[in-house]
Amino acid sequence: MKASALAFFAILIGTFTYGRDVSPDFERAQIRGAKTRIVLKAVDDVGNPVAGASIHVLMGMNYRLKSYDIDGVTDTNGIFVVEGKTTGNEIEITAMKNGYYQPSKERLCFIGIGNEYEVKDGKWQPWGMEIPLVFREVRNPVKLISKVDGYMIPATNCWIGFDMELMDWNHEGHGGKVTDFEVNLDWDGKPIDETDRMVLNVRFPGNQSGFYVTNRVKRCTFGGVYHADTSRRYEKRSLSTSTKMRKGDYQYTGYDPDVIMVARTRCKEDSRGNLVAMNYSTLYGIIVDGGWRGECEMRVKYKFNPTPNDTNLEPKR
């Protein structure tokens, strides 16, 4: 009876390989487990090793009740080697160290859709794969205004301002007072599924307002910039989406989530045109969303420093 149940389970597991030819070793590993070796390498955001970081690994064994934990710390080279047995699913890696922002949680699965992992000699392949864990120092976090939200666009085919400090439109019937950036939803007015033209344009008004673009730091819970770079050229050009939009669809204005826009707004000049006051912010995306009901909204994620002339963009949590 036990052998029959095991055979049935093997057939059931095989149905989740999505038509790929798998070896008997692979099928056996999905049921009974196979050895694995994973090399975790803790580094800071410039690639230097981080020693003494605490590592916790949940090693998956099909059911969480059968899973087990592996704990340790990285050595002087930032290395911690994980060795154990797993059925190939639900391997979770977390790491932390005082004074650092944590790396993003890593999740591994040797049997996921599209993965090409194999089992050879009772070992999951690749044997000894290296996974970077990116730590960043906690320096001087300050209170920033942080927002991730969607806002119905109150008017179309005209420029309307958005106040990042008050988190509202600077428009009739809304609570905004200062314009940090403006949007113009250029729309022919047809239903979203029938429209020929729906473009969200974004610009930063003012003589010295603007933005520059930088890559976000991946694989870390803090991927932003510590400070706005005052030596950079802040671009004045407008950003826009493409002309087509479908119900439930969304589009980024010019840049994808892998980059950050660092913006300078609320600029004030003296009588000679010298910049004497400004505010800085990071924008992780300005998106137009078609919505499932066909109502257009702007979705935005940003962190705004309300203190004039303060370049610090490291958020206190």
Residue pairs with C-beta under 8 A, 6 or more apart in sequence:
6 31
9 31
10 27
10 28
10 31
13 27
13 30
13 31
14 22
14 27
16 111
17 26
17 111
18 113
23 118
23 119
25 34
25 119
25 120
25 122
26 118
26 119
28 34
28 119
29 87
29 88
29 110
29 119
29 122
29 124
30 62
30 87
30 88
30 111
31 62
31 87
32 87
33 61
33 85
33 86
33 87
33 88
34 85
34 86
34 87
34 88
34 119
34 122
34 123
34 124
35 83
35 84
35 85
35 122
35 123
35 124
36 82
36 83
36 84
36 85
36 86
36 91
36 110
36 123
36 124
36 127
37 81
37 82
37 83
37 123
37 127
37 128
37 129
38 57
38 81
38 82
38 83
38 91
38 93
38 108
38 128
38 129
38 131
39 79
39 80
39 81
39 82
39 128
39 129
39 130
39 131
40 55
40 74
40 79
40 80
40 81
40 82
40 93
40 95
40 130
40 131
40 133
41 49
41 78
41 79
41 130
41 131
41 132
41 133
42 49
42 50
42 51
42 53
42 74
42 78
42 79
42 80
42 95
42 97
42 103
42 133
42 135
43 49
43 50
43 78
43 132
43 133
43 134
43 135
44 50
44 100
44 134
44 135
44 136
44 137
45 134
45 135
45 136
45 217
45 220
49 74
49 76
49 77
49 78
49 79
50 74
50 78
50 97
50 100
50 133
50 135
51 74
51 75
51 76
51 77
51 78
52 73
52 74
52 97
53 73
53 74
53 78
53 80
53 95
53 96
53 97
53 100
53 133
53 135
54 71
54 72
54 73
54 95
54 96
54 97
55 70
55 71
55 72
55 73
55 74
55 80
55 82
55 93
55 94
55 95
56 69
56 70
56 71
56 93
56 94
56 95
57 69
57 70
57 71
57 82
57 84
57 91
57 92
57 93
57 94
58 67
58 68
58 69
58 90
58 91
58 92
59 67
59 68
59 69
59 70
59 82
59 84
59 85
59 86
59 91
60 67
60 86
60 87
60 88
60 89
60 90
60 91
60 92
60 109
61 67
61 68
61 85
61 86
61 87
62 87
62 89
64 90
67 90
68 84
70 82
70 84
72 80
73 80
74 80
82 93
86 110
86 124
87 111
88 109
88 110
88 111
88 117
88 124
89 109
89 110
89 111
89 112
90 107
90 109
91 107
91 108
91 109
91 110
92 105
92 106
92 107
92 108
93 105
93 106
93 107
93 108
93 131
93 133
94 102
94 105
94 106
95 102
95 103
95 133
95 135
96 102
97 135
99 137
99 138
100 135
100 136
100 137
100 138
101 135
101 136
101 137
101 138
101 220
101 221
101 222
102 135
102 220
102 221
103 133
103 134
103 135
103 219
103 220
103 221
104 134
104 218
104 219
104 220
104 221
106 131
106 133
108 131
109 115
110 117
110 124
111 117
117 124
117 125
117 126
118 124
118 125
119 125
132 219
133 219
134 217
134 218
134 219
134 220
135 220
136 217
136 220
136 222
139 226
139 314
140 312
140 314
141 314
141 315
141 316
141 317
142 305
142 307
142 310
142 312
142 314
142 315
142 316
143 315
143 316
144 303
144 304
144 305
144 306
144 313
144 315
144 316
145 164
145 165
145 167
145 303
145 304
145 305
145 306
146 302
146 303
146 304
146 315
147 164
147 167
147 300
147 301
147 302
147 304
148 300
148 301
149 167
149 299
149 300
150 289
150 297
150 298
150 299
150 300
151 162
151 168
151 169
151 297
151 298
151 299
151 300
152 295
152 296
152 297
153 160
153 183
153 185
153 296
153 297
153 298
154 160
154 169
154 171
154 172
154 173
154 174
155 171
155 185
156 185
156 186
156 187
156 189
156 296
157 184
157 185
157 186
157 187
158 184
159 182
159 183
159 184
159 203
160 169
160 170
160 171
160 182
160 183
160 184
161 169
161 170
161 171
161 176
161 178
161 179
161 180
161 181
161 182
161 205
162 168
162 169
162 170
162 176
162 179
162 180
162 181
162 182
162 183
162 298
162 300
163 169
163 170
163 175
163 176
163 177
163 178
163 179
163 180
164 180
164 181
164 265
164 281
164 302
164 304
165 178
165 180
165 304
165 306
166 175
166 176
166 177
166 178
168 174
168 175
168 176
169 175
169 176
170 176
170 177
170 178
170 179
178 266
179 205
180 204
180 263
180 265
180 266
180 279
180 281
180 304
181 202
181 203
181 204
181 205
181 263
181 265
181 286
182 202
182 203
182 204
182 205
183 200
183 201
183 202
183 286
183 298
184 200
184 201
184 203
185 198
185 199
185 200
185 201
185 288
185 296
186 197
186 198
186 199
186 200
186 201
187 195
187 197
187 198
187 199
187 296
188 195
188 196
188 197
188 198
189 195
190 196
191 294
192 198
192 245
192 246
192 247
192 290
192 291
192 294
192 296
193 246
193 247
193 294
195 244
195 245
196 243
197 243
198 241
198 243
198 244
198 245
198 288
198 290
198 296
199 240
199 241
199 242
199 243
200 240
200 241
200 251
200 253
200 286
200 288
200 298
201 238
201 239
201 240
201 253
202 238
202 239
202 240
202 253
202 254
202 286
203 236
203 237
203 238
203 239
204 210
204 211
204 236
204 263
204 264
204 265
206 265
206 266
206 267
207 267
207 269
207 273
208 234
208 264
208 267
208 269
208 275
208 278
209 234
209 236
209 263
209 264
209 265
209 266
209 267
209 278
210 234
210 235
210 236
210 263
210 264
211 234
211 235
211 261
211 262
211 263
211 264
211 283
212 229
212 232
212 233
212 234
212 235
212 261
212 262
213 255
213 259
213 260
213 261
213 262
214 225
214 229
214 259
214 260
214 262
215 258
215 259
215 260
216 223
216 224
216 257
216 258
216 259
216 260
216 284
217 223
217 224
218 258
222 314
222 315
223 260
224 260
224 282
224 284
224 303
224 313
224 314
224 315
225 260
225 262
225 282
225 313
226 312
226 313
226 314
227 311
227 312
227 313
227 314
228 262
228 264
228 280
228 311
228 313
229 262
230 311
232 262
234 263
234 264
239 253
239 254
239 255
239 286
240 253
240 254
241 251
241 252
241 253
241 254
241 288
242 251
245 251
245 288
245 290
245 296
246 290
247 290
247 291
247 292
247 293
247 294
248 290
248 291
248 292
249 289
249 290
250 287
250 288
250 289
250 290
250 299
251 287
251 288
252 285
252 286
252 287
253 286
253 287
253 288
255 261
255 285
257 284
257 285
260 282
260 283
260 284
261 282
261 283
261 284
262 280
262 281
262 282
262 283
262 313
263 280
263 281
263 282
263 283
264 278
264 279
264 280
265 278
265 279
265 280
265 281
266 277
266 278
266 279
266 308
267 275
267 277
267 278
268 275
268 276
268 277
268 278
269 275
269 276
270 276
277 308
277 309
278 308
278 309
279 304
279 305
279 306
279 307
279 308
280 305
280 310
280 311
280 313
281 302
281 303
281 304
281 305
281 313
282 302
282 303
282 313
283 300
283 301
283 302
284 301
284 302
285 299
285 300
285 301
286 298
286 299
286 300
287 298
287 299
287 300
288 296
288 297
288 298
288 299
289 296
289 297
289 298
289 299
290 296
291 297
303 313
303 315
305 311
305 312
305 313
